[in-house]
């Protein structure tokens, strides 16, 4: 998972609601890797009191619990709040419990038994547009796809669309080690004719913007990230 995206999770608070002590403890231990402000509750009723006091950004709750189940908790929260992100944990893949939740804007469902990867992926999907889509291009160099800019330490570098598309293409082709001329023409030039001089000028101008020398030319083939 992208470390720049994970870093953004520190800005959010989260409430974990689970009545089984062992499961809740494992969840909390996993969440500590990503979040600073973590709250926990053993029941829906306890969770609602914590929600009212701290207003966490995200709530992860089991559906079936003693002393106030997850459905009752969600129903009370959604009476006035449709902004808090809610993720439901359930051991059931049927519609038996989901029908009661269909009108309560649940942001994500995770089936038990859950693992750390499914938990993190569910949280990121639930947050959606609230997390900037950032990818690491090189050491200390990040490409923000939403803002169309590079960040190098504390420096922000604005990019043209074609420059962003080109860097993204190089990143996606890291495993194959090369982005070919035909791929660049297709993805960056939008299938329009790309002359050799136009590409050469484009690369020269982009290199001037970059704080690091990260673009390597493969003669007669294409380009790759260093």
C-alpha positions in Angstrom: 0.0 0.0 0.0 1.2 3.5 -0.9 3.1 4.9 2.1 2.0 8.5 1.3 -1.6 7.5 1.5 -1.0 5.6 4.7 0.7 8.7 6.2 -2.5 10.7 5.6 -4.5 8.3 7.9 -2.8 10.0 10.9 -5.0 13.0 10.3 -8.2 10.9 11.0 -9.6 9.6 14.3 -11.3 6.1 14.5 -13.6 4.3 16.8 -13.5 0.5 16.9 -16.6 -1.3 18.2 -16.4 -5.0 19.0 -17.7 -7.0 21.9 -15.2 -9.9 21.6 -12.2 -8.8 23.6 -9.7 -10.8 21.6 -10.9 -9.6 18.2 -11.1 -6.0 19.5 -7.6 -6.1 20.9 -6.2 -7.4 17.5 -8.1 -4.7 15.7 -6.7 -2.0 17.9 -3.1 -3.3 17.6 -3.4 -3.2 13.8 -5.0 0.3 13.8 -2.2 1.7 15.9 0.1 1.4 12.9 -2.0 3.9 11.0 -3.9 6.1 13.4 -3.0 8.3 16.3 -6.4 8.9 17.8 -8.1 5.5 18.4 -11.2 4.9 20.6 -12.7 1.5 21.5 -16.0 0.3 22.8 -17.4 -3.1 23.8 -21.0 -2.4 22.7 -23.2 -0.2 20.6 -24.4 1.7 23.6 -20.9 2.5 24.9 -19.8 3.3 21.3 -22.6 5.9 20.9 -21.5 7.7 24.1 -17.9 7.8 22.8 -19.2 9.0 19.4 -21.1 11.9 21.0 -18.1 13.0 23.0 -15.2 12.6 20.5 -16.9 12.6 17.0 -14.4 10.3 15.4 -14.0 10.5 11.6 -14.4 6.7 11.1 -16.4 4.1 13.0 -15.7 0.3 12.5 -18.4 -1.7 14.2 -19.5 -5.3 14.4 -23.1 -5.9 13.4 -24.0 -8.4 16.2 -23.2 -7.3 19.8 -24.7 -7.5 23.2 -25.9 -4.3 24.8 -26.7 -2.4 21.6 -25.9 -4.0 18.2 -24.3 -2.4 15.3 -27.5 -1.7 13.4 -29.0 0.2 16.3 -25.7 2.2 16.6 -25.8 3.1 13.0 -29.4 4.1 13.1 -28.8 6.5 15.9 -25.8 8.1 14.3 -27.4 8.5 10.9 -30.4 10.3 12.5 -28.4 13.5 12.1 -25.0 12.5 10.8 -24.4 11.2 7.2 -20.7 12.4 7.1 -19.0 10.1 9.6 -17.5 7.1 7.7 -19.0 3.8 8.9 -17.5 0.4 8.2 -19.4 -2.7 9.2 -17.8 -6.0 10.3 -19.9 -9.0 9.7 -19.6 -12.8 9.6 -22.5 -13.0 7.2 -22.3 -12.6 3.5 -26.1 -12.9 3.0 -28.6 -10.1 2.8 -30.1 -11.1 6.2 -28.5 -8.2 8.0 -27.6 -5.9 5.1 -31.3 -5.2 4.4 -31.7 -3.2 7.6 -28.6 -1.1 6.7 -29.4 -0.2 3.1 -30.8 3.2 3.9 -28.0 4.2 6.3 -25.2 5.0 4.0 -22.7 2.4 5.0 -19.3 3.2 3.5 -17.9 -0.3 3.4 -18.5 -3.9 4.6 -15.7 -6.2 5.7 -16.4 -9.9 6.1 -15.0 -11.8 9.1 -12.5 -13.3 9.7 -10.7 -10.2 8.6 -7.0 -9.6 8.1 -4.8 -6.5 8.2 -4.8 -6.0 4.4 -8.6 -6.2 4.1 -9.0 -3.8 7.1 -6.7 -1.2 5.6 -8.1 -1.5 2.1 -11.6 -1.1 3.6 -10.7 2.0 5.5 -9.1 3.6 2.4 -12.1 2.8 0.3 -14.5 4.2 2.9 -12.5 7.5 3.0 -12.6 7.7 -0.8 -12.0 11.3 -2.0 -11.0 12.5 1.5 -7.6 10.9 0.8 -5.4 12.4 -1.9 -4.3 9.9 -4.4 -0.5 10.1 -3.9 2.2 7.8 -5.4 5.9 7.7 -4.6 7.9 8.4 -7.7 11.3 8.4 -6.0 12.9 9.0 -2.6 11.1 12.0 -1.1 9.3 12.7 -4.4 5.5 12.2 -4.5 3.0 12.6 -7.3 -0.4 13.9 -6.2 -2.9 12.8 -8.9 -5.7 14.9 -7.5 -3.8 18.2 -7.3 -1.6 17.4 -10.4 1.6 18.3 -8.6 4.8 16.9 -7.3 6.0 17.2 -3.7 9.7 17.1 -2.9 10.3 17.6 0.8 8.6 20.9 1.4 8.6 22.0 -2.3 5.5 21.8 -4.5 5.9 21.6 -8.2 2.8 22.1 -10.5 2.5 19.9 -13.5 0.7 20.1 -16.8 -1.7 17.2 -17.5 0.7 15.7 -20.0 3.5 15.8 -17.5 1.4 14.1 -14.9 0.2 11.4 -17.3 3.8 10.7 -18.4 5.1 10.3 -14.8 2.1 8.1 -14.0 2.8 5.9 -17.0 6.5 5.5 -16.0 5.4 4.6 -12.5 2.8 2.0 -13.7 5.5 0.4 -16.0 8.1 0.1 -13.3 7.9 -3.7 -13.2 8.3 -3.9 -17.0 11.1 -1.4 -16.7 10.1 0.6 -19.8 7.3 2.8 -21.2 7.6 2.4 -25.0 7.1 5.2 -27.5 3.8 3.7 -28.6 2.5 3.7 -25.0 3.6 7.3 -24.5 1.8 8.3 -27.8 -1.3 6.4 -26.7 -1.5 7.4 -23.0 0.2 10.8 -22.9 -0.5 12.2 -26.4 -4.1 10.7 -26.4 -3.4 8.7 -29.5 -2.5 11.9 -31.5 0.6 11.9 -33.6 3.8 12.3 -31.5 6.9 13.5 -33.4 10.4 12.6 -32.1 11.2 16.3 -31.7 8.0 17.0 -29.7 8.8 14.1 -27.3 12.4 15.3 -27.0 11.3 18.8 -26.2 8.7 17.6 -23.7 11.2 15.4 -21.8 13.8 18.2 -21.8 11.3 20.7 -20.2 10.0 18.1 -17.7 13.6 17.3 -16.6 14.1 21.0 -15.8 11.1 20.9 -13.5 12.1 17.8 -11.6 14.2 18.1 -8.5 15.8 14.7 -9.1 17.2 13.1 -12.2 14.8 10.2 -12.4 14.0 9.7 -16.2 16.2 7.4 -18.2 16.1 7.1 -22.0 16.3 3.6 -23.5 17.5 4.3 -27.1 15.2 3.1 -29.8 12.7 1.9 -27.1 11.3 4.4 -24.7 11.8 5.7 -21.1 11.9 4.4 -17.6 12.2 5.6 -14.0 15.7 5.5 -12.5 
